[in-house]
Amino acid sequence: MPRHRTDSRTASIEDDVLIVGAGIAGLVLALELHDAGIGCRVYEAVPEAGAVGVGINLLPHASRILHQLGLGDKLGAVGVTTAESAFYNRFGQLIYREPAGRYAGYDHPQYSIHRGDLHAVLLRAVRARLGDDAVLLGRRCVRVEQDETSATAHFRSSVTDAVLPPVRARVVIGCDGIHSVVRKQLHPGEGEPRYSGINMWRGVTRGRPFLTGASMVRAGWLDRGKLVAYPIRDFADGSGDQLLNWVAEIRTPVHQQRDWNRRGRLEDFIGAFEDWHFDWLDVPAMMRGSEAVLEYPMVDQDPLDRWTFGRVTLLGDAAHPMVPRGSNGAGQAILDARALRRRLSDAPDAVAALQAYEDERRPATTRVVLTNRSTPPDVILREVWERTGDRPFESIDDVISADELARITQRYKDVAGYSAAALRDAPPAANV
């Protein structure tokens, strides 16, 4: 693969790699390719960049890569370095806790961070390193074509719907998320998203720290009401407050179409949590303190049997949308970006590089998608729910052993690729 940006004044191919989508996946890929000396540019449908979404977690396998890209200080400044993962029943009783990230002996931390803050860090880095014209907004990709030497993306203006000039590159990477136009073109007969039967509502609330002030909590269970809560930002105003991210999940027979920005209603779920008043957190007060509630169905799509068609491939949510139950969607996109960077750096033929990337990452992400359906880390809560009959316990040791609880979380780490052994064996930054 050529390791330079082709001068568009003298050649019709503008870049080695054209990236469709300026979300987390597309921006990390741009940073990876630039670091490897591979020319790229990012095209995004949204006409203006802005902070969207709520909180996400970056597990050690993903933060390792972002640190190697020189973003560690920036992430630490805007996010919270997660200290522990803790599981409780709906009565506020501790089931299991384990240290996270550096507190668990990893070389790199786990971050809990606002998605908008993470996106801003990535976007600023791309523009600083690649130039202000590296990310072009308001370009909605409508289709991709290819021939023996290049791939061409066709665009329309997101503001006026006018046809924009097509852009040629050696390869096109679809990083355009859960509603990927590129994926729909490559797989026109694909069915509808698969609904898990679980709906979730999300919000952020300014409040006092709970537990360690850096704890990620999962509590309850889906049949009655499950909570995920963790801080994603420390306020620097001296108040000691944090921005708390919370997620309410309930088994629900019907759902709306997936849209990360769909507004939800507090009254549709708050009843399940009205009596969740713990000595370490007043859950209904936290939920009511949110200025806005977002609603999203927990859906995924069956793993594809193919991502790559010649000079076009998929990456991130466009390739493997997954049920958000393992704090791992963004992490897998970041791993995709590292793998594609490595393949494009090593292979002289771009088509072979894209296929080698798929051969590496598609089986790995398929395992994560299927594991998120059946046995993500929060299956701990299901085990306790079923074994206690949804009643308080006198001692968790009478319900489930610490060894069994540890095995459940370790299995997920192994599948998702962030076990201590997996990261110890991963190639160092200089050899990516």
HUNORCOR-V966222 format. One line per field, one symbol per residue. psi: psi as a letter, one per 20 degrees, with the letter a starting at -180 (. if undefined). burial: # if it has 16 or more other C-alpha atoms within 10 Angstrom, else .. Layout:
psi: ???
burial: ???
This chain:
psi: pqlrppoihiqiohqgpppoplagghgggggggghikpprqppphphpprpracqrqorhhghgghghjkjghgghhiapophqpqpqrijjppgqqqqqchijjqhqrpppqphhgggggggggghhhiqhjhoorjoophrprqaiirqpppqqpigijqpqpqpqrhqpookkahkphgghghmhjqaqqopijpqqpqrqpprqqqdiikpoppqarhhhpqpppqqipppkjihirroppqpppppphqrrqpoijpprphiiihhijhjmnriipnghgggiiphqpqppqnqaqppqiphpndjprqqbhhhmpqpmjjlighghhhhgggggggghhhphphghghhhgghghghghghgghhhhglrhjighgghgghiklqqqhphhigqqhggghhghhgghggikkqhgghhiqqrhik.
burial: ##..##......######################.#.#########......###############...##.###.################.###..####..#.################.##...#...########.##.#...#########........############.####..#........#..##########.##..##########..##########......###########...#..#.....#.#..##.##..#....#.#####..#..###########...##.####################################....#########..##.###.######.########.##....#..#..#..##....#..###.##.######..#........#
